[in-house]
Amino acid sequence: MAILNHKIDFVVLVSVDMANANGDPLNGNRPRTNYDGYGEMSDVCIKRKIRNRMQDLGQRVFVQSDDRCDDGCTSLKNRADSVPELKEINSKGKKATFIDKDDYSKIACDRWIDVRSFGQVFAFGNISVGVRGPVSIHPAQSVSPIDVYSMQITKSVNGEDGDKKGSDTMGSKHFVRYGLYTIKGSINVQLAEKTGFSDEDAETLKECLRTLFVNDSSSARPDGSMEVVKVYWFEHNCKIGQYSSAQVHRSVKVTLKDGVSAPSSPDDYDITVESLEDLIPEEITGV
């Protein structure tokens, strides 16, 4: 596989319709918002969905959620130690040299796509190894302020025998009425060279972004409520990039159409891409 030799930037537009894009555990699991009322999705949430899609595409993933475990490992340490070469280096403890740690990093990057993409800290054994990944993801933010709705719900059956609360115990569900979110990210060539991130890995990441919400449905995100509207994929012609990532990300402009005060679909927005000389993005319709 050819190691990536040119910088890549990307912008992803995500539509959220009557769904909880990313609940805040410190606020009753209500959809995340900032102080100005704009919706947010954490970078950790986005990376989780990307990792899930990587697994769906048959890739080995190190940081797996419990309900997605496909190798029988019960912890990250257990997964790392399941690789004999990593377990042997880890057993050296304080006697491990810099060369050992470099070998540990290389073996981990070669084995798991999310390690060579996002990086990883291996600090659950006798040694500590840090890997810096080339793929950076910004927290997503909605283009316009969002309205958060809450719905009271009841349960229709007792959970256990002798449950005195009865079948009318109240609860709440929270969701975004509508929001168009922007995810921004980049792939750094210098770090790609260190982790072995390849052109093929970049294509895998692109496909994961295009299909970000496939197999992601839940009661908080029913099928059809979360949609990737567009992926704008910018491939530069050099390692450091023809333009800064900030400039590339700003070139994708999303504004409310005149006369629209309460958006309810992507059609309520004007989406344009400012022309950057010698840098034409690939425009991909998402799922």
C-alpha positions as CSV (number, residue, x, y, z in Angstrom):
1,M,0.0,0.0,0.0
2,A,1.3,3.4,-0.9
3,I,1.7,5.8,2.0
4,L,-0.3,9.0,1.7
5,N,1.9,11.7,0.1
6,H,-0.5,14.7,-0.1
7,K,-2.6,16.6,2.4
8,I,-6.3,16.0,2.5
9,D,-9.0,18.3,4.0
10,F,-12.7,17.4,4.2
11,V,-16.0,19.0,5.1
12,V,-19.1,16.9,5.8
13,L,-22.7,18.3,6.0
14,V,-25.0,16.3,8.3
15,S,-28.8,16.6,8.5
16,V,-30.5,15.9,11.9
17,D,-34.3,15.6,11.8
18,M,-36.1,14.8,15.0
19,A,-33.1,13.0,16.5
20,N,-30.6,13.3,19.4
21,A,-27.4,13.7,17.4
22,N,-25.2,13.5,20.5
23,G,-26.6,13.6,24.1
24,D,-24.8,15.4,26.9
25,P,-24.6,13.1,30.0
26,L,-24.1,16.2,32.2
27,N,-27.4,17.7,31.0
28,G,-29.8,14.8,31.2
29,N,-28.7,13.5,27.8
30,R,-30.2,16.4,26.1
31,P,-28.7,17.2,22.6
32,R,-25.5,19.2,23.1
33,T,-25.7,22.9,22.5
34,N,-23.3,25.8,23.1
35,Y,-24.2,29.0,25.0
36,D,-25.4,30.6,21.7
37,G,-27.9,27.8,21.0
38,Y,-26.0,26.1,18.3
39,G,-26.0,22.3,18.2
40,E,-22.8,20.3,18.7
41,M,-21.5,16.8,18.2
42,S,-18.2,15.9,20.0
43,D,-15.2,14.7,18.0
44,V,-15.3,11.6,20.2
45,C,-18.8,10.8,19.0
46,I,-17.9,11.2,15.4
47,K,-14.8,9.0,15.7
48,R,-16.9,6.3,17.4
49,K,-19.2,6.3,14.4
50,I,-16.3,6.2,12.0
51,R,-14.7,3.3,13.9
52,N,-18.0,1.4,13.7
53,R,-18.2,1.9,9.9
54,M,-14.5,0.7,9.6
55,Q,-15.6,-2.5,11.3
56,D,-18.5,-2.8,9.0
57,L,-16.1,-2.6,6.1
58,G,-14.0,-5.4,7.4
59,Q,-11.2,-3.4,8.9
60,R,-9.5,-4.3,12.2
61,V,-10.3,-1.7,14.9
62,F,-8.6,-1.4,18.3
63,V,-11.1,0.8,20.2
64,Q,-14.3,-1.2,19.8
65,S,-17.5,-0.6,21.8
66,D,-18.7,-3.5,23.8
67,D,-21.8,-4.1,21.7
68,R,-19.6,-4.1,18.5
69,C,-16.8,-6.4,19.8
70,D,-15.8,-8.8,17.0
71,D,-12.7,-10.5,18.5
72,G,-13.8,-11.7,21.9
73,C,-11.5,-9.3,23.8
74,T,-12.9,-7.8,26.9
75,S,-10.7,-4.8,27.3
76,L,-8.1,-2.7,25.4
77,K,-5.3,-4.3,27.3
78,N,-6.7,-7.7,26.5
79,R,-6.8,-6.8,22.8
80,A,-3.3,-5.5,22.8
81,D,-2.0,-8.6,24.7
82,S,-3.8,-10.8,22.1
83,V,-1.0,-9.9,19.7
84,P,2.1,-12.0,20.8
85,E,4.6,-9.4,19.6
86,L,3.0,-6.6,21.6
87,K,2.6,-8.8,24.7
88,E,6.3,-9.7,24.6
89,I,7.4,-6.1,24.4
90,N,5.0,-5.2,27.2
91,S,6.4,-7.9,29.4
92,K,9.8,-6.1,29.4
93,G,8.3,-3.3,31.5
94,K,10.9,-0.7,32.5
95,K,13.6,-2.6,30.6
96,A,11.9,-1.7,27.3
97,T,14.0,0.5,25.1
98,F,13.0,3.3,22.7
99,I,13.5,0.8,19.9
100,D,11.0,-1.6,21.7
101,K,8.5,1.2,21.9
102,D,8.9,2.1,18.2
103,D,8.4,-1.5,17.3
104,Y,5.3,-1.6,19.6
105,S,3.9,1.5,17.8
106,K,4.6,0.1,14.3
107,I,3.0,-3.3,15.1
108,A,-0.1,-1.6,16.5
109,C,-0.4,0.8,13.5
110,D,0.1,-2.1,11.0
111,R,-2.6,-4.1,12.7
112,W,-5.4,-1.6,13.5
113,I,-6.7,1.1,11.1
114,D,-8.0,3.4,13.8
115,V,-4.6,3.5,15.5
116,R,-2.9,4.5,12.4
117,S,-5.7,7.0,11.7
118,F,-6.5,8.7,15.0
119,G,-3.5,7.6,17.1
120,Q,-3.8,5.9,20.5
121,V,-2.2,5.9,24.0
122,F,-1.2,2.4,25.1
123,A,-0.8,2.9,28.9
124,F,-2.5,-0.1,30.4
125,G,0.4,-2.4,30.8
126,N,4.0,-2.2,31.9
127,I,5.0,0.4,29.4
128,S,3.5,3.6,28.0
129,V,3.5,4.1,24.2
130,G,1.8,7.1,22.5
131,V,0.9,7.2,18.8
132,R,-0.1,10.5,17.1
133,G,-2.5,9.9,14.3
134,P,-2.8,11.9,11.0
135,V,-6.6,12.2,11.0
136,S,-7.9,15.1,13.0
137,I,-11.7,15.7,13.4
138,H,-13.2,19.0,14.7
139,P,-16.3,18.9,17.0
140,A,-19.3,19.5,14.7
141,Q,-21.6,22.5,15.0
142,S,-24.9,23.3,13.5
143,V,-25.1,26.1,10.9
144,S,-28.1,27.7,12.7
145,P,-29.3,27.7,16.3
146,I,-31.4,24.6,17.1
147,D,-34.6,24.0,18.9
148,V,-34.4,21.1,21.5
149,Y,-37.8,19.4,22.1
150,S,-38.5,17.1,25.0
151,M,-41.1,14.3,25.1
152,Q,-42.5,12.7,28.2
153,I,-42.7,9.0,28.1
154,T,-44.2,6.2,30.3
155,K,-43.3,2.5,30.6
156,S,-46.1,0.0,29.9
157,V,-44.9,-2.8,32.0
158,N,-43.1,-3.3,35.4
159,G,-39.5,-4.1,35.1
160,E,-39.4,-6.6,38.0
161,D,-41.9,-8.5,40.2
162,G,-43.1,-6.4,43.0
163,D,-42.2,-3.1,41.3
164,K,-44.3,-0.6,43.2
165,K,-43.7,2.3,40.8
166,G,-46.3,0.8,38.5
167,S,-46.5,1.0,34.7
168,D,-46.9,4.8,34.5
169,T,-43.4,5.8,35.6
170,M,-42.5,9.0,33.8
171,G,-39.3,9.6,31.7
172,S,-38.1,12.0,29.0
173,K,-36.7,11.8,25.5
174,H,-35.0,14.8,23.9
175,F,-34.4,15.5,20.2
176,V,-33.4,18.3,17.8
177,R,-36.3,19.5,15.7
178,Y,-34.0,20.1,12.8
179,G,-30.3,21.0,12.4
180,L,-27.7,21.0,9.6
181,Y,-24.3,20.3,11.2
182,T,-20.8,20.8,9.7
183,I,-18.0,18.3,10.4
184,K,-14.5,19.4,9.5
185,G,-11.3,17.4,9.3
186,S,-7.9,17.0,7.8
187,I,-5.2,14.3,7.2
188,N,-1.6,15.3,7.9
189,V,1.0,13.7,5.7
190,Q,4.0,13.9,8.1
191,L,2.0,11.9,10.7
192,A,0.7,9.6,8.0
193,E,4.3,8.7,7.1
194,K,4.9,7.7,10.8
195,T,1.8,5.6,11.2
196,G,1.7,4.1,7.7
197,F,-1.6,5.7,6.9
198,S,-2.1,4.9,3.2
199,D,-4.1,6.1,0.1
200,E,-6.3,3.0,0.7
201,D,-6.9,4.1,4.3
202,A,-7.9,7.5,3.0
203,E,-10.4,5.9,0.7
204,T,-11.8,3.9,3.5
205,L,-12.2,7.0,5.7
206,K,-14.0,8.8,2.8
207,E,-16.4,5.9,2.5
208,C,-17.0,5.9,6.3
209,L,-17.8,9.6,6.2
210,R,-20.2,9.1,3.2
211,T,-22.1,6.3,5.1
212,L,-21.5,7.6,8.6
213,F,-25.0,6.7,10.0
214,V,-25.4,3.3,8.3
215,N,-26.1,0.7,11.1
216,D,-26.3,3.5,13.6
217,S,-30.0,3.7,14.3
218,S,-31.4,3.7,17.8
219,S,-34.5,5.0,19.6
220,A,-32.7,8.4,19.8
221,R,-31.7,8.3,16.1
222,P,-34.3,6.4,14.1
223,D,-33.4,5.3,10.6
224,G,-33.7,8.4,8.3
225,S,-33.3,10.9,11.0
226,M,-29.6,11.3,10.6
227,E,-28.2,11.8,7.0
228,V,-25.0,12.7,5.4
229,V,-26.0,15.4,2.9
230,K,-22.6,16.0,1.2
231,V,-19.0,15.2,1.6
232,Y,-16.5,17.7,0.2
233,W,-13.1,16.0,-0.2
234,F,-10.1,18.2,-1.0
235,E,-6.9,16.5,-2.1
236,H,-3.9,18.9,-2.2
237,N,-1.0,18.4,-4.7
238,C,1.7,18.5,-2.0
239,K,2.5,17.4,1.6
240,I,1.8,20.7,3.4
241,G,-1.1,21.7,1.2
242,Q,-1.7,24.5,-1.2
243,Y,-3.9,26.3,1.4
244,S,-4.3,26.1,5.1
245,S,-6.9,23.8,6.5
246,A,-8.8,26.7,7.9
247,Q,-9.0,28.4,4.5
248,V,-10.2,25.2,2.9
249,H,-12.8,24.6,5.5
250,R,-14.0,28.2,5.1
251,S,-14.4,27.8,1.4
252,V,-17.6,25.7,2.0
253,K,-20.2,28.2,2.8
254,V,-23.7,27.3,4.2
255,T,-26.3,30.0,4.8
256,L,-30.0,30.1,5.3
257,K,-32.0,31.1,2.3
258,D,-33.8,34.4,2.4
259,G,-37.1,34.3,4.1
260,V,-36.4,31.1,6.0
261,S,-36.5,31.5,9.8
262,A,-37.1,27.9,10.9
263,P,-35.2,25.4,8.6
264,S,-36.6,22.0,8.3
265,S,-34.5,20.4,5.6
266,P,-31.2,20.9,3.7
267,D,-33.2,22.6,0.9
268,D,-33.6,25.6,3.3
269,Y,-29.9,26.4,2.9
270,D,-27.7,27.7,0.2
271,I,-24.5,25.6,-0.1
272,T,-21.7,26.9,-2.1
273,V,-17.9,26.2,-2.4
274,E,-15.6,29.2,-2.9
275,S,-13.2,28.6,-5.7
276,L,-9.6,27.9,-4.7
277,E,-7.1,27.9,-7.5
278,D,-5.8,24.4,-8.4
279,L,-7.8,22.8,-5.6
280,I,-11.2,21.4,-6.8
281,P,-13.0,19.2,-4.2
282,E,-14.7,15.9,-4.9
283,E,-18.4,16.4,-4.1
284,I,-20.0,13.2,-2.8
285,T,-23.6,12.7,-2.0
286,G,-23.9,10.9,1.3
287,V,-26.3,8.4,2.8
